[in-house]
Amino acid sequence: MKTLTVFTPTYNRAHTLPRLYQSLCSQTSDDFEWLVIDDGSTDGTNDLVAQWKEENIIPIRYIYKENGGLYTGYNVAYLTIETELNVCIDSDDAMPADAVEKIILIWGRKGSDKYCGLLGLDYDMETGKPIGGLFPQGMAECFFPELYAKSIHRGDSKQVMRTNLMREVAPMEGFPGEKNFNPVYMLLQVTDKYPLLVVNECFCLVQYQMDDSMSRNIWRQYLDSPRSFAKMRRLEMSLKHTTFFSRIRCAFHYAVESGIALWKKN
């Protein structure tokens, strides 16, 4: 069995998936498989992946499901993956050629039951620089919620997680009609209990898409999925590895999002 699963929830991204596929075919280690979770695409994604499976360059598993939003793709992934480790690489991103090799090597040398996984960096595909800079020099481990709550690192990062721990918190339960529930909800539950090994290595190359991705149109997401965001704020307020000021901020957001949910209900 392989050590790592690279999983990719996707929806109508047949135009960007080839870049990711090529980057996976170029990996210097073959100790991984690719799991594609198709969230009801209508752009021929299924035919594209079928073609790649026929090429048989890398092991690929493909799951088609009814459209339900990004978090439902994560639910399927965590309940399906069988490898020790997993990492989500979005359908519009790519992996450096040595990313899998570094992940396997670092985890083999330093990983243990003490940690929930590895924390690496996202690099900008255009500039070749880490988004938000490097992690602080000398930081060997951290609890993920502290990164933002304590302003340790405000940029993008990439989490490589132990699958058995993620399976313990999956599936996350959403709300009917609300698709914008951020799957970081599951990540926070695990990374508040166990630290991540911190490595200043590029695990993912990122190019932001000017569309309806989770990181954009946030105000519309608040209006579309207020109960989901309120549930997220409740979790954030309960985290051990946060700060008083973060709890105050989350309490404010929770009140606003609960108010939106009540307004929509009436």
N, C-alpha and C positions, 0 to 999 in steps of 0.2 A: 504493500500500500504506500502511496505517496505521503509526504509529510505535510504539504501545504495545498490548500484549495484557494485559488483566485476566483472569487465569485463576482458576477456582474449583473445586477438588476438593470433591465433595459426596457425602454418604451420608444418605439419609432426612431431608433438611432442607427439604422442600417448604413447611414452615410458616415458615421464616425467609428463604428465597430471595427472596420478593417485595420485602422491604425493600432488599436489595442491588440487585435489578433496578431498582426505582424510583430509587435513588440514581444508578445508571448512566444512566438515561434523563434525569436532571436535570443531567448534566455540561455545563459551559460550553464544552467542546471536544469535537468528535466524532472526534478523531484517535486512536481506539482501537477495538478489538473485544473482545468477551467470549467467552472459551472456558470452557465448563462441562464438567468431567470427572465423570461420574456413576459412582461406585464401586459399582454394583450396587444402586441404590435400589429399594425396593419400595413407595414411598408416592406414586406418581404424578408424580414429578419430571419424567419424560420428557414427559408430557402438558402439564405446566405450561410447560416450556421451549418445546415445540412451539407453544403458544398465543402466547408472546412473539415467537417467530420470525415468526409470521403477522402480528403487529402491525407488524413491520419498523421499529421506532423506532431500534434500535441493531443493528449487525451481531453476530450470535450464531453461534458454532459449538458443537455439542453432540456429545460422545463418550460412549457408554455402554460400560462395561467390567465384567468380572467383579470382584466384591469382592476386594480384595487389600490394603487398608490405605492410609493417607494417602500414604505415600511413592510408591506405585505410580501415584497420580494425578499427582504431580509428575513422575514419569518420563515419563508420556504427554504432559504439558504441554510439557516441555522438548524432547521429540523431535517435537513438532507445531507449536509456535509459529514463525511466520515473521517477525514484526516485530522491529525493532531492540531494543526494550525489553520487559520483562514485569514484572508484579507480581502476587503472589497475594493475593487478598482472600477471606477465608473466607466460607462460606455463611451465617454468622450475623452478618456484619459489614456495613459500608456505606462508601461513599466520600463525603467532602464534595463539594459541587457543583463546586468549583473545583480538585479534586485532579488530574485529568488535565491540565487547562490548566497548572497549576503545574509538574507533572512535565515536560511537553513544553518549557515555557519555560525552566526551569532547566537541563535537559539541553542544550537548544539553545545556551544562553549559555556554560555552563561545562564540559559534558561533552567527553570525549576518550578516546582509547585508553589513556590513563594510568589511567583509573578503570574499575571494574567496574560502576558504577551510582550510584544515589542512596540516601541513608539519611535517611528522614523519620520522623515520629512517629505512633504510635497514640494517639488520644484516647478517653477514656471517654465512651461514648454518654450516660450519665446525668449526669455532672458537667460535661462539656465541657472537661475538663482533660487535659493530656498524662499518660499513665500512666508514672509515674516521673520526671516533670518534663521540662524542656527539656534539650537537649544543652548542654555547657559553652560559655559565650560565647566567641566567637573561634575555635572549633574548625571548620576548614573541611573537613577530611578525616580519615579514620581507617581502620585495618584492623579489620574487624568483630570478630575474636576478642578484641581489646584492650578492647572495651566492658565485658565482664564480668570478664575476667581482671584488669584493672587498675581495676575499679570506676569507670569513667568515667561510665557510665550504666546503671543497673540496671533500668530500666523497659522497656516494650515499644517496639519500633521497627518500621519498615516498609521493606523493601529493594526497590528498583526495580533490576532486574538487566539487564545486557546479555545478550541471548539466546545469542549465539554462544559466550560463555564458559560459560554454564550447560550448553549442549549438549556441551561438551567433557568434562564430568564425569558426564553422564547416559548411561544409566540407572544408578542406584545398585543394587547387588546385595544383596538381602536373604537371609533364611533361610526354608526351608519351615516353615510353621506360625506364623511370627512376623510380625505385622502392625504392631507398634508400633515401627517404625524411623523415627526423626525425620528428615524430609527436610532439616533444617539441615545434615546430613552433606555434601550437595552444596554448600550455601552456604559452609560453612567452607573447603572446598577452594579455592574461587575467591577469597573475601575475605581469605584469608591471603596471596595472591599480589598482589592489586591493592587499593588503597584505595577507599573509597566517598566520594563528595562528601556532606558533612553539611549538612543544611538543617533548621532549626527550623520545619518546616511540617507540618501535619496531612495525612497521606495516607490515613488509615483511621480509622473510628469503630468502636469495639469494644464489644460487650456479651457478657460471658462466659456460656456456657450451663452449667447445672448437670447435666452428663451425662458421657459417656465421651470428651470431647475430649482431645487430646494433652497438654494442660497439667494434667489432673486424673487422679486415681487412679494416681499415678506408681508406687506400690509394686506394684500389680497389673501394671502394664506391665513392671516389672523382672522379675517372675516369669514373665510371658507371653513376653517377648522378650529373654532374657538375652544371647544371642549378638549380637543387634543392638546392645544397649547396650554390650557389650564392644568391638565393632568401633568404635563411636562414640568410646569412651574412648581406643582406640589412636590414632585420628586426632587427637584433642584433645592427646594427649601429644606428637605429632609437629609441631604447629603452630609456626611461627616466631614469631608475634606472640602469645605467651602469657607466663606467668611461671613461675618455679620452683615456687611454692606451688600454682599451678593444676595443674602436672604431678603434683605429689605427691597432690593431691586426686583427680585422674583415675586415678592408679595404684591408689589405694585402691579406687575404684569398679570399676576393671577387675578387680581381684582378687576382689571380692565377686561381680560379675556372671559372671565365669568360673567361680567356684565353684558358683553357681546352675545354670549351664548344665551343668556336670559332674554335679551332683546330679540334674537332670532326665533326663540321658542314662542314668543308672544306675537 
